[in-house]
Amino acid sequence: MFFTLKGLGLHMTDFSMAEKMILVQYAIKKYENEAILLEKLKSILSEKDIQRNIDTLIGTQKVRRIGPEILQNNESHTELPDLPDNMKSVIEQL
């Protein structure tokens, strides 16, 4: 099962585990609302991958939950990782 991102030809299998986590972190920075975040990322990652990465980021305290629907990068605890060049256009297209 492959998902493409608006004609960029990127498939969810094109991303490593680390890249998926970075992608989710930058998507959280762009869209803090979890429902919107899931909707935007569904075109790139499977829902299972999205949820797994959110859970991992919360468990490692890189992301925190603010209320029932809002996610926020915990930038006071950890910095966002550098965004690889091959992912910049993906984030811009979200």
N, C-alpha and C positions, 0 to 999 in steps of 0.2 A: 504494500500500500504506500503510495508516494503522494506527497503534497508539494505543490510548487508555490512560489511566492511571486505573484503578479508578473509572470513572464521572465523572471530572473533565472529560471531553470534550476533553482536550488531545491533539493529534495531533503527530507528529514534525515536520510542516511548520509548526507554530505557533511554532517556536523559530528565532531567528537563529543564525548560526554562533557568535557571541560567547556567546549564551545556552546553546547546547549545551556549549560549553567550560566555562562556569561550572557548569552542571548536573553535568558529569562530575567537576569538582573537588570539589564538595560531596558527591557520591556517594562519592568516594574518601575523603573525611574521615569519612563514615559507615561505609563498608565498605572496609577496606583490602585484603581478599582479592579478587584479580582475578576469580576464578570467580564469587564471590557478587556482586560489582559488575556483571559482565556480565549475570548472571541478573536482577538488579533493574532494570537500565537497559533491557533488551530490550523492556519494555512501553512504553517512551517513545521510544527511538531505535533506528535500525537498527544491527546489529552493526558494519557498515562505519563508520558515524558514531562509534560508541563507540570502536572501535580507532583511527580517524584522530585523534580528540581525545586519546586516551591518548598516542599517538605524538607528537603536537604538544606536549602538555604536558611530556612527558619531554624532547623536543628543545629546548624553551625553558627547561628546568630549573625549571619550576613544580611538577613532580611527579618523584619518583625511585622507582626500583624497588629494593626491599629483598628480595633473594632472588628465586627464580623466580615466586612467587605473590603477593607483597605489594607494593602501591603506596602511596606516602605523599606527601602534599603537602609540598613543600619550603618550609615556612613560614619557615625561617631565611634563605632566599634571597629569597623573594617572599611578600607577604601574599595571602590569599585575596581575590578581588574582592568587592565588596558584592553581596549577594544581592538581585536585583530582587523587588519585592513579588509580582509575578505568578508567581514561581517558588518562593516559600516553601512553599506547600501541596504542590507537586510533591515537594520534598525531604522534607517531613514524611511523605508517603505512601510513600516508597521503603522 
